[in-house]
Amino acid sequence: MSDVIASVTAMISEIEARFPGTATELSTFPSGAVHLVVRKGDRVLVLAYTPSADWYGVDELSAGEGLGNSYRYGAADFAGARDTLMRLLETA
């Protein structure tokens, strides 16, 4: 298991403990890319890791909006992406 997948998996456990009723869906790809969808109430948040750029993206999907390839928040490391996602979840 890659470090990114291990970090995201640990974060999922933390999310589920801190925010009961939250649903998560983790997708991994042969390229090493990781995509996490977090649903809390009527909000949908996304965290993605792109290994080719060694970059994380975090965003909240608006009603009627599908998954895309651009993100409102970017981070060069997992800690920054995690902090952004957690901050968004706390306001959900």
N, C-alpha and C positions, 0 to 999 in steps of 0.2 A: 504494500500500500504506500502510495506516495505521501510525502509530508503534507502536501496541500489537502489531500483527501482525508488524512488523519486529523488535521486541524479542523476541517469543515465538519467532520463527523463528531468530533468533541464539541464543537459549537452547537450542533444540532441538539445534543443532549442538554446543553445549557439552556438553549432556547425553550425546549419542551418543559424543562423544570421551572424556568422563570416566568414563562407565559403559557399557563395551562390552556388547552383548547387550540393551541397553535398547530397547524399542520405543515409539515415540511416534505419536500420532494427533492432528492438528490440525484443528479444525473452525472455520470462520468463518461469520458470518451477516450478512445485509444491514443489520441494526441496528447492526453494529459489534461485536457480542458475539464473544468468542473462547473456545474450549473446547479444552483440551489434556489428553489422557489419556496417562499415562506408565506403562508396564509394566516392572517390573524383578523378575525371578524370579516369585514368586507374589504380589507386591504390585502394587497399582494405585493410582496417585496422580493427582489431578485439579487443574488450575489453570483458573480461569474468570475472564473479565473481563466485567463488566456495565456497558455505557456509560451507561445511564440513571441509574445510581447512581455512576458513575465509581469503581468498586470492584472489587477482586480477591478471589477466594476460593480457598483451597487446602485439600485434604482427602485422606485416604486411605480408599479403599473397603474395607469389611470383606467377608469371604467371604459371598456370597449377597446382597450389598447392591447395588442399582442406583444409577444416577446420580440425584441429587436437586437441590434448589435451595437447600440450606443447606450451609454449610462450617464446618469446625472452626476454621480460621484465616482471618482477613481482613486485608487490607492496603489502604491508601489509595493506594499507588503500586506500580509494577511492581517496583522494587528490593526492597521488603518481601516481595512475593509470591514473587519469584525466590529470595530468601534462604531463605524457609520451605520451598519445594519442594526446593531443593538440600540443605538440612539433613535433610529426610525421606529423600531419596535416599541420602545418605551413611550413614544408619542401616539402609538396606534390605539 
